[in-house]
Amino acid sequence: MRKAYGVDSFDGLSFRSTCVTARIVTPDGVATDRPIEIRTSPVTGRRCRITFSRSGETEHGARHLPAPPPHAGQVAACPFCQPQLATKTPRFPPAFHAAGRMAQGGSILFPNLFPYAAYSAVSLFDDRHFVEIGTASPSVYKDSFLNCAAYLRRVHETDPAAVYMGIAQNHLPSAGGSLLHPHLQVHADRVAPNYHRFLTKRTLAYKTATGQGLFSDILQHEKDDGRRTIGRTGEWEWLAAFAPEGFYEIWGILPGRTSVRRLGDAAWDDLARGVLNTQRFYRSLCRNGYNLGLLTVEQDDSGLELRIVMMVRSNYAAWVRNDHTSFETMLGDMATFQTPEETAWLARPFWA
């Protein structure tokens, strides 16, 4: 969904924004100025454009929460549902995990039949085939996260060089999900994906120059500013991204922590609660699809602190406009309609 990092040169920690104005004559003959704010991400150097004049538009298909997909009840055709799971999903080689699949509470984890990396797995929540956004319980998310962490520990024991790890979710086909049954995807590889590669260099350079963690300093800046902070769940701190690369982009930061393998149960429980808070916020906007991602570089000198990113996607419903246009895919700037400050203001009640 997002383009490669490093479009602009940038140094230190800078929250830059500028405004440009488009002057038009409206159809009723009134000369009007239409402002656009251009923000530069303090992490990536990439630009985002906030087109205020479109903020009042009502998206077709987002006036109310869409009905569940027509195949939401087709349990017998889903390979992730019981009893098909035992015969329709792959197993780990015995040398990796003797039982073939990993279990944690209500979560089952097994290899991805269509892997994206040397180590690629799927972590299910529970037996329900379709779970609407914002309606899962924190405990099922926690179990699924714990299963992912156990898998990544096993990968690290098996192949210590496969340090580039991630946990992700695509909720509904509009977000890239191929199956409705709720699940997380977990990956690990020796070859760094683009974001891992960029963030490894960026956080190391920042730590070398300042002695501080990049995301810790971003978090402190945002807490001092206050306009984009949302709330906290345990040690996880939640805020709206200053220069979003997706609609209603929200971050959860765990300052000072760089390893998912070393997180205790409480941290995963706190993360699960924040994820569900964000989902409930998205549901209040009548949105039903989203992406989630948590990246980590599992080596002792990593400067990449833990940050989960969530962004809403166009609704999964008939004839809904996609959230990315030629401006994003061809020009490379995200064009969003809502300010991050408004996102934070709207989201805060879900952390109350």
Secondary structure, DSSP 8 states (H G I E B T S, - for coil): ----S-SS---S---EEEEEEEEEE-TTS-EEEEEEEEEE-TTT--EEEEEGGGTT---TT-SS-----TTTT-GGG-TTSTTTHHHHS----TTT-TTSSEEETTEEEEE-SS-SSSEEEEEE--S-S---TT-S-HHHHHHHHHHHHHHHHHHHHH-TT--EEEEEEEESGGGT-S-SS-EEEEEEESS--HHHHHHHHHHHHHHHHHSS-HHHHHHHHHHHH-SSEEEEETTEEEEE-SS-SSEEEEEEEETT---STT--HHHHHHHHHHHHHHHHHHHHTT--EEEEEEEEE-STT----EEEEEEEE--SSTT---S--HIIIII--EEESS-HHHHHHHHGGGG-
